[in-house]
Amino acid sequence: MKAKTGVEVKLTPGGRGEFTVLADGRKLWDKSQTNRFPEHQEIMSQLE
Protein backbone atom coordinates (compact mmCIF):
# COMPACT_ATOMS: atom_id res chain seq x y z
CA MET A 1 0.00 0.00 0.00
CA LYS A 2 1.31 3.49 -0.84
CA ALA A 3 1.11 6.17 1.82
CA LYS A 4 0.28 9.81 1.00
CA THR A 5 4.02 10.49 1.05
CA GLY A 6 4.57 8.04 -1.80
CA VAL A 7 6.33 5.62 0.54
CA GLU A 8 5.44 1.95 0.21
CA VAL A 9 4.12 0.68 3.58
CA LYS A 10 3.31 -2.79 4.84
CA LEU A 11 1.60 -3.78 8.08
CA THR A 12 2.79 -7.04 9.58
CA PRO A 13 0.82 -8.27 12.59
CA GLY A 14 3.00 -9.07 15.56
CA GLY A 15 2.24 -10.29 18.99
CA ARG A 16 2.80 -9.41 22.61
CA GLY A 17 2.16 -5.68 22.02
CA GLU A 18 5.02 -5.27 19.57
CA PHE A 19 5.22 -2.13 17.46
CA THR A 20 8.31 -1.61 15.30
CA VAL A 21 8.73 0.76 12.36
CA LEU A 22 11.31 -0.22 9.74
CA ALA A 23 12.42 1.63 6.61
CA ASP A 24 14.71 -0.10 4.14
CA GLY A 25 15.69 -2.55 6.88
CA ARG A 26 16.61 0.27 9.30
CA LYS A 27 14.73 0.41 12.60
CA LEU A 28 13.10 3.82 13.07
CA TRP A 29 11.03 3.01 16.14
CA ASP A 30 10.68 0.18 18.62
CA LYS A 31 7.92 0.46 21.21
CA SER A 32 9.70 -2.05 23.45
CA GLN A 33 12.53 0.47 23.91
CA THR A 34 10.36 3.56 24.46
CA ASN A 35 7.22 2.07 26.06
CA ARG A 36 5.05 4.31 23.86
CA PHE A 37 3.84 4.74 20.31
CA PRO A 38 5.61 7.33 18.14
CA GLU A 39 4.14 10.66 17.21
CA HIS A 40 3.59 11.10 13.48
CA GLN A 41 6.43 13.60 13.08
CA GLU A 42 8.91 11.36 14.94
CA ILE A 43 8.66 8.88 12.08
CA MET A 44 8.26 11.35 9.22
CA SER A 45 11.38 13.32 10.24
CA GLN A 46 13.46 10.17 9.90
CA LEU A 47 12.16 9.55 6.38
CA GLU A 48 13.08 12.99 5.02
C-alpha positions in Angstrom: 0.0 0.0 0.0 1.3 3.5 -0.8 1.1 6.2 1.8 0.3 9.8 1.0 4.0 10.5 1.0 4.6 8.0 -1.8 6.3 5.6 0.5 5.4 2.0 0.2 4.1 0.7 3.6 3.3 -2.8 4.8 1.6 -3.8 8.1 2.8 -7.0 9.6 0.8 -8.3 12.6 3.0 -9.1 15.6 2.2 -10.3 19.0 2.8 -9.4 22.6 2.2 -5.7 22.0 5.0 -5.3 19.6 5.2 -2.1 17.5 8.3 -1.6 15.3 8.7 0.8 12.4 11.3 -0.2 9.7 12.4 1.6 6.6 14.7 -0.1 4.1 15.7 -2.5 6.9 16.6 0.3 9.3 14.7 0.4 12.6 13.1 3.8 13.1 11.0 3.0 16.1 10.7 0.2 18.6 7.9 0.5 21.2 9.7 -2.1 23.5 12.5 0.5 23.9 10.4 3.6 24.5 7.2 2.1 26.1 5.1 4.3 23.9 3.8 4.7 20.3 5.6 7.3 18.1 4.1 10.7 17.2 3.6 11.1 13.5 6.4 13.6 13.1 8.9 11.4 14.9 8.7 8.9 12.1 8.3 11.4 9.2 11.4 13.3 10.2 13.5 10.2 9.9 12.2 9.5 6.4 13.1 13.0 5.0 
